[in-house]
Amino acid sequence: MAPPGPAGAHPTSAEPLSRSIFRKFLLMLCSLLTSLYVFYCLAERCQTLAGPLVRPSGGGDEAGAPGRGALIGGPRELAVWPAAAHRKRLLQLQPWRRLRPPAPRHDGEEAAWEEEPPGLAGGPGGSGAGSSVAEAPPGTLALLLDEGSKQLPQAIIIGVKKGGTRALLEFLRVHPDVRAVGAEPHFFDRSYHKGLAWYRDLMPRTLEGQITMEKTPSYFVTREAPARISAMSKDTKLIVVVRDPVTRAISDYTQTLSKRPDIPTFESLTFKNRTTGLIDTSWSAIQIGIYAKHLEHWLRHFPISQMLFVSGERLISDPAGELGRVQDFLGLKRIITDKHFYFNKTKGFPCLKKAEGSSKPHCLGKTKGRTHPEIDREVVRRLREFYRPFNLKFYQMTGQDFGWDG
């Protein structure tokens, strides 16, 4: 008889067959999951590096042009990318810069965007609400998945101040094929020296078939703006929101008065000499409303067919009708209709039932729809007489009777 083994020892055949099979199954399952994970990681890496790495190819108008760049790590040949908006691509971001949102101006106009030095990157509030927008440092590669690219605007709302430009832009942004800058860039009047690459970088990303827009009402009265916009693109579509020049001047004065309560009265600013009734056309509130004079400068660079004149009055009384004209002008499907608006009796103008990116009703801010001060009726009458010949000429130039002299 064989001697007994050490105390507590198990026989070699003690492990059940079922437990051995279960162990092997667990090992196979772990191996399979590990293999799947490795395959997934490799597949993701292959997708990320599927296209060539590019960087902007030089300066001027060519710099940062969508779809073109110089190959990195190889000959300086241009790699032409397909125009399809839904293709995954890897771009090297431009050198790091921060864009400071515009600060309020005392004259009531919206300020232009400013560049912020890199040294301010770590300042307080850098990533909070209202902070500047920071882009990644040089050399960082960002994977842009179906986010499109930044384009120079194909359409610009060029005027006029206190005509209803903010309302028009907010209404247009409801359309899925319109992407617009929120703040006024003021590129063609104040920041032209910063170059088109800087201007393009302010624009939102767009997909194929979408339109990039911006609005800066002061362009309409800036002498250099027509030539500068034409130099960017002769095909740019221009939208001008116009309003009864007398009402517009009073609204302009009301805005300034809210910022500077100590300014002279509207009547004293209107006339060079109250006795003779000579209007002071050097006052910007009066000068902006001479639409025919400003339009002459634009028609030297753009055909009238490339400009759309929107009635500020009809934008209030029939917003869907005016938006229909704008959508047709931009070549967009008529998506914005009556169902998007409701009339706010308190403010006295239409509001959106649902704003862009929100499910709640949206009206313009408290700075819109201010109550106008009482103006001497004789001053209003003289202003209407002053504007009448300019208005009639404007009607002839645009082929539209806006009814300001009825």
Solvent accessible surface area in square Angstrom, and as a share of the most:
residue,aa,sasa,rsa
1,M,241,1.08
2,A,84,0.65
3,P,117,0.73
4,P,127,0.80
5,G,57,0.55
6,P,109,0.69
7,A,111,0.86
8,G,72,0.69
9,A,66,0.51
10,H,155,0.69
11,P,93,0.58
12,T,147,0.85
13,S,98,0.63
14,A,51,0.40
15,E,89,0.40
16,P,64,0.40
17,L,139,0.69
18,S,82,0.53
19,R,143,0.52
20,S,35,0.22
21,I,105,0.53
22,F,119,0.49
23,R,149,0.54
24,K,127,0.54
25,F,118,0.49
26,L,78,0.39
27,L,126,0.63
28,M,138,0.62
29,L,72,0.36
30,C,78,0.47
31,S,67,0.43
32,L,100,0.50
33,L,103,0.51
34,T,81,0.47
35,S,67,0.43
36,L,99,0.49
37,Y,143,0.55
38,V,73,0.42
39,F,141,0.59
40,Y,131,0.50
41,C,54,0.32
42,L,102,0.51
43,A,34,0.26
44,E,76,0.34
45,R,158,0.58
46,C,93,0.56
47,Q,93,0.41
48,T,45,0.26
49,L,88,0.44
50,A,82,0.63
51,G,15,0.14
52,P,53,0.33
53,L,57,0.28
54,V,11,0.06
55,R,82,0.30
56,P,52,0.33
57,S,28,0.18
58,G,48,0.47
59,G,56,0.54
60,G,61,0.58
61,D,93,0.48
62,E,108,0.49
63,A,12,0.09
64,G,20,0.19
65,A,22,0.17
66,P,56,0.35
67,G,36,0.35
68,R,101,0.37
69,G,0,0.00
70,A,2,0.02
71,L,48,0.24
72,I,59,0.30
73,G,84,0.81
74,G,38,0.36
75,P,91,0.57
76,R,165,0.60
77,E,102,0.46
78,L,85,0.42
79,A,14,0.11
80,V,103,0.59
81,W,19,0.07
82,P,64,0.41
83,A,90,0.70
84,A,52,0.40
85,A,8,0.06
86,H,130,0.58
87,R,89,0.32
88,K,97,0.41
89,R,32,0.12
90,L,6,0.03
91,L,45,0.23
92,Q,47,0.21
93,L,35,0.18
94,Q,47,0.21
95,P,95,0.60
96,W,66,0.23
97,R,35,0.13
98,R,11,0.04
99,L,17,0.09
100,R,81,0.30
101,P,44,0.27
102,P,38,0.24
103,A,67,0.52
104,P,128,0.80
105,R,86,0.31
106,H,157,0.70
107,D,50,0.26
108,G,17,0.16
109,E,46,0.21
110,E,56,0.25
111,A,16,0.12
112,A,14,0.11
113,W,41,0.14
114,E,86,0.39
115,E,82,0.37
116,E,21,0.09
117,P,75,0.47
118,P,75,0.47
119,G,74,0.71
120,L,83,0.41
121,A,32,0.25
122,G,77,0.74
123,G,29,0.28
124,P,143,0.90
125,G,53,0.51
126,G,23,0.22
127,S,117,0.75
128,G,39,0.38
129,A,116,0.90
130,G,76,0.73
131,S,28,0.18
132,S,14,0.09
133,V,87,0.50
134,A,54,0.42
135,E,42,0.19
136,A,27,0.21
137,P,77,0.48
138,P,93,0.58
139,G,47,0.45
140,T,52,0.30
141,L,76,0.38
142,A,30,0.23
143,L,74,0.37
144,L,15,0.08
145,L,82,0.41
146,D,70,0.36
147,E,91,0.41
148,G,3,0.03
149,S,21,0.14
150,K,44,0.19
151,Q,48,0.21
152,L,36,0.18
153,P,4,0.03
154,Q,74,0.33
155,A,1,0.01
156,I,0,0.00
157,I,0,0.00
158,I,0,0.00
159,G,0,0.00
160,V,1,0.01
161,K,35,0.15
162,K,34,0.14
163,G,4,0.03
164,G,27,0.26
165,T,7,0.04
166,R,36,0.13
167,A,16,0.12
168,L,0,0.00
169,L,0,0.00
170,E,31,0.14
171,F,7,0.03
172,L,0,0.00
173,R,52,0.19
174,V,31,0.18
175,H,1,0.01
176,P,77,0.49
177,D,49,0.25
178,V,2,0.01
179,R,84,0.31
180,A,9,0.07
181,V,10,0.06
182,G,31,0.30
183,A,17,0.13
184,E,10,0.05
185,P,0,0.00
186,H,1,0.01
187,F,1,0.00
188,F,0,0.00
189,D,36,0.19
190,R,78,0.29
191,S,5,0.03
192,Y,78,0.30
193,H,150,0.67
194,K,68,0.29
195,G,28,0.27
196,L,28,0.14
197,A,39,0.30
198,W,12,0.04
199,Y,0,0.00
200,R,18,0.07
201,D,12,0.06
202,L,20,0.10
203,M,3,0.01
204,P,24,0.15
205,R,65,0.24
206,T,9,0.05
207,L,55,0.27
208,E,126,0.57
209,G,61,0.59
210,Q,42,0.18
211,I,25,0.13
212,T,0,0.00
213,M,0,0.00
214,E,0,0.00
215,K,8,0.03
216,T,0,0.00
217,P,13,0.08
218,S,22,0.14
219,Y,0,0.00
220,F,3,0.01
221,V,43,0.25
222,T,25,0.14
223,R,154,0.56
224,E,91,0.41
225,A,0,0.00
226,P,2,0.01
227,A,47,0.36
228,R,62,0.23
229,I,0,0.00
230,S,9,0.06
231,A,76,0.59
232,M,27,0.12
233,S,42,0.27
234,K,147,0.62
235,D,117,0.61
236,T,1,0.01
237,K,66,0.28
238,L,0,0.00
239,I,0,0.00
240,V,0,0.00
241,V,0,0.00
242,V,0,0.00
243,R,48,0.18
244,D,15,0.08
245,P,0,0.00
246,V,2,0.01
247,T,43,0.25
248,R,0,0.00
249,A,0,0.00
250,I,19,0.10
251,S,8,0.05
252,D,5,0.03
253,Y,13,0.05
254,T,10,0.06
255,Q,14,0.06
256,T,27,0.16
257,L,53,0.26
258,S,62,0.40
259,K,88,0.37
260,R,119,0.44
261,P,109,0.68
262,D,127,0.66
263,I,22,0.11
264,P,76,0.48
265,T,80,0.47
266,F,3,0.01
267,E,34,0.15
268,S,66,0.42
269,L,47,0.24
270,T,0,0.00
271,F,14,0.06
272,K,126,0.53
273,N,68,0.35
274,R,112,0.41
275,T,124,0.72
276,T,101,0.59
277,G,19,0.18
278,L,103,0.51
279,I,15,0.08
280,D,29,0.15
281,T,54,0.32
282,S,93,0.60
283,W,46,0.16
284,S,63,0.41
285,A,3,0.02
286,I,0,0.00
287,Q,49,0.22
288,I,14,0.07
289,G,1,0.01
290,I,7,0.04
291,Y,2,0.01
292,A,1,0.01
293,K,91,0.39
294,H,5,0.02
295,L,0,0.00
296,E,60,0.27
297,H,25,0.11
298,W,1,0.00
299,L,61,0.30
300,R,162,0.59
301,H,81,0.36
302,F,4,0.02
303,P,73,0.46
304,I,70,0.36
305,S,93,0.60
306,Q,32,0.14
307,M,11,0.05
308,L,20,0.10
309,F,5,0.02
310,V,0,0.00
311,S,2,0.01
312,G,5,0.05
313,E,65,0.29
314,R,92,0.34
315,L,6,0.03
316,I,73,0.37
317,S,90,0.58
318,D,66,0.34
319,P,15,0.10
320,A,14,0.11
321,G,29,0.28
322,E,6,0.02
323,L,0,0.00
324,G,1,0.01
325,R,72,0.26
326,V,0,0.00
327,Q,0,0.00
328,D,79,0.41
329,F,36,0.15
330,L,8,0.04
331,G,65,0.62
332,L,18,0.09
333,K,158,0.67
334,R,131,0.48
335,I,57,0.29
336,I,3,0.01
337,T,54,0.31
338,D,106,0.55
339,K,141,0.60
340,H,30,0.13
341,F,17,0.07
342,Y,79,0.30
343,F,110,0.46
344,N,33,0.17
345,K,181,0.77
346,T,133,0.77
347,K,57,0.24
348,G,33,0.32
349,F,24,0.10
350,P,9,0.06
351,C,1,0.01
352,L,2,0.01
353,K,88,0.37
354,K,123,0.52
355,A,18,0.14
356,E,81,0.36
357,G,90,0.86
358,S,51,0.33
359,S,86,0.56
360,K,145,0.61
361,P,90,0.57
362,H,64,0.29
363,C,30,0.18
364,L,21,0.11
365,G,48,0.46
366,K,184,0.78
367,T,59,0.34
368,K,60,0.25
369,G,49,0.48
370,R,59,0.21
371,T,129,0.75
372,H,66,0.29
373,P,45,0.28
374,E,170,0.76
375,I,21,0.11
376,D,65,0.33
377,R,215,0.79
378,E,64,0.29
379,V,0,0.00
380,V,34,0.20
381,R,112,0.41
382,R,67,0.25
383,L,0,0.00
384,R,78,0.28
385,E,85,0.38
386,F,43,0.18
387,Y,1,0.00
388,R,95,0.35
389,P,79,0.50
390,F,68,0.28
391,N,5,0.03
392,L,89,0.45
393,K,90,0.38
394,F,1,0.00
395,Y,21,0.08
396,Q,149,0.66
397,M,45,0.20
398,T,21,0.12
399,G,67,0.64
400,Q,40,0.18
401,D,104,0.54
402,F,16,0.07
403,G,51,0.49
404,W,17,0.06
405,D,42,0.22
406,G,113,1.08
